[in-house]
Amino acid sequence: MKLLHAILAGLAGTAAMTAFLYLLSFATHRVMKVVMILGTMLTGRTGPDGSISEAGSTKVVGNAAHYLMGIVFAIGYLALWDSEVGLPTAGWGLLFGLGHGLLAMVLWYLFLMVYPKPPRIPLRTYLITLIFAHIVYGFVVAYTFYLLEQPDYTFWQ
């Protein structure tokens, strides 16, 4: 049952993270849509001017990859919790999200550096924003998992 809860928590965390990035993209008029950037790179559809693909299949590929990674990392969080590294609490969710965000920033940077024709995005802003997006992810994963498991301690530790 814990695995199912981790999968559901991963889906919820990824949805929250994606919504956070879409809202930032809308508010700042900068390209922060991780699903579209990821889909563009995985399908090799970067425009001649460095633009991001808006094709439906790009969205499908980007969403599938992003949500799959969200599930994988939530299962990783579960593995840590089961190994007695932290608990699904607010503090640990934020801390795991921060660590996960720093890892994601490094991996995205490397991915963009080795990719033959990366999309033109505000790299520094995008990478820093990923850290905060993953903090949101970590918090929501921990909270969702906590709600599903109903442990005998409070979430706000």
N, C-alpha and C positions, 0 to 999 in steps of 0.2 A: 504494500500500500504506500510505503514511503516513496518508492520510485514513481508511482503515479502522481503523488503530491509534488514531487520535485519537477516532474514534467509540466504539470499545471502551473506551478510557481514560475518555471522558466518561460512559459508562454505569457503569463501575466507580466513578468518583469520585462520581457522583450517588447510587449505591447506598450508598457509605460515608457520605456526608453525611446521607442520609435516615436511615440506621441510627443515626448519632450523635444526630440530633435526636429520634428516637423513644426512644432510651435515656434521653436527658435528660428528655424528657417523662414517661417512666415513673418515673424516679428522683426528679424534683422535683414531680410531680403538677401541672405547669403545661402550658399549651397551647403546644407547640413543634413540632407536627407540620406542617411546611411544606406537605406534600402536601395535607393536609386544609384548611388555611387557604387555600391557593391555589385548590384545587378549589371551596371554598365561595364564594370571591369571584368566580371565573370563571363559575360557574353561577348566581350571585345567590341563593344559598340560605341566607344568614345568618338564623338564627332570630330571632323577635321579641325575645328576651332577649339577642341578640348571640352566641348559641351557634353552633358550627360544625356543618355538616351531616355526618351519618354515612352518607348515601345511597351506594350502590354507584357510581352514575354520578358522584358528586362525587369519589370516589377515583380513578376512571378518568380524569376530566378533569385532576385535580390531578397524578396520576402522569405522564400524557402531557405536560402542559405542563412539569413539572419536569425530566423526563428529556430532553425536546427542548432545553430551555435548557442542560442539562448537556452535551449534545452540541455545541451551538453554541459554548459557552464553551471546550470542549476544542479545537475547531477554531480558535478564537481563540488559544489557547495555542500550538497548532501553527504558526499564522501568525507569532506572535512568535518562536518558536524558529527557524523558517525564515528570518526576517529578522535572525537573529543577535542577538536580544534574549534573553539567557539560554539555558539548556540544560535538558533534562528531568532535573534533579537534585533532591535533597532540598531544598537551599537555595532554588533557584529555584521549586520547587513550592510551598514554604511562602510565599515572597514573592508569587508570583502569586496564591495563595489569599488572602493578606491584602489585596492590592489589590482582588481580585474581591469579597471580603467587605465591604470598605468601600463599594464601588460598590453591592453588593446591599443594604446597610443603607440607603443613601440612596434607592435606587429603591423598596424596600419601604415606607419611611417616606412617600414621595410617593404611592405607590399607596394606602396606607391613609388618607392625608389627603384624597385626591380621591374615593375610593370612597364612594358615597352611604350605604351602611349596612355599615361594616366590622365584622368579628367582634370581640368583646371579648376581647382578649388582653393579657397584661402587656407593653406595647409596648417599654419600655426594655430589659427582660430579653430579649425576643424579638430585638430588633435587635442587641444585643451578642452574643447567642448565634449569630446568623447569621454574624458575623465568624469565630468559631471553627469553625463548620460549614464555611465556605468554605476555611478553612485546611486542614481535613481533606480537602476536595474537591481542592484544589490539590496536596497531597502525593500523594494516591492517583492522580490523573491523571498526574502526572509519573512516579510509580513504575511504573504500568501501561504507559505509553508507553515508558519506558526498557526494561522487560522485553520488550516486543514488538519494539522496534527493535534491541535488543542493541548499543548503540554501544560504541566502544573506550575508554571512560572509566568511572570508577566513579560510581555514583549518589550516594554519600555525600560530595559535594563541598560 
